[in-house]
Amino acid sequence: MAATTQKSKPKAARPEEEEMATGRSAPTGAGNALGRRTDDLGTGRAGVIQTDDLSTAHHSVLRAGRGWWQIAWIGGMGATVALYSLMFVVVAGWISLTNTLQYGPVHTTYTVTKLSGQDATIISSNQDGDITITVKIHQNDGSLLIRSYQGPALSADTWNGDLGSIVVTSAVAGDGQTIKVSLLGSVNYLHLFFVRPSATFSLVPDKQAGYKVATP
């Protein structure tokens, strides 16, 4: 019986072996993993990813900067309000203390002067917003003439709601007869630079009543 000889088919050369044998590079198509990596790098997608990361980081830094700026602004405003409040308490307390020590609990001032050539004492007082001017004149015959005059009505809104803190002072005008009356209130928290309200009125000579109240 004759022996049967089987011939084996030659194995297909691998791309690497074919590349070494022919000196040609393997194709970089869709089925080639190395080719896909090369294509990906060639399209620049890695660079796009890197740019996106930088953009995100930049926006994060900007947001953080705005947050710190807002915190600093709020902190600065808080410190300013606290300092202003402290200054107001000190100034208001000092004015109240000095007024009480100098003019008494019921603020009263005394002005020794001359009216129409005669010795006189003008007593100016404030009783919770009621302004009273008392004029004592030592007449030439030795008698004492005393008359009191009521000042104009005051609005609490104009005087920071604190009529009792008003200090009243009086002085004689250049004519030697007219009495100038000045009013000065206390500070208010909402008035910047601690501006104190003030007002004036006058007592002008009157033949029948001695004096009458005249407002500006």
WOKAVEN-V655492 format. One record per pair of residues at least 24 apart in sequence whose C-alpha atoms are under 7 Angstrom apart, sorted by sequence separation. I is the first residue (numbers start at 0). J is the second residue. D is the distance in Angstrom with one decimal. If there is no record, write none. Layout:
BEGIN
[[I:J:D] [I:J:D]]
END
This chain:
BEGIN
[[177:201:7.0] [178:202:5.0] [128:153:6.5] [177:202:5.8] [178:203:6.5] [158:184:6.2] [177:203:4.8] [177:204:6.4] [159:187:6.1] [176:204:6.6] [128:162:4.7] [127:162:5.4] [128:163:5.7] [127:163:4.1] [126:163:6.5] [125:163:6.9] [158:196:6.2] [125:165:6.8] [125:166:7.0] [125:167:6.7] [124:167:6.2] [123:167:5.8] [123:168:6.0] [123:169:6.7] [108:167:6.8] [110:169:6.6] [106:166:6.0] [108:168:6.0] [110:170:7.0] [115:175:5.7] [114:175:5.6] [115:176:5.6] [114:176:5.3] [150:212:6.8] [91:186:6.2] [87:188:6.5]]
END
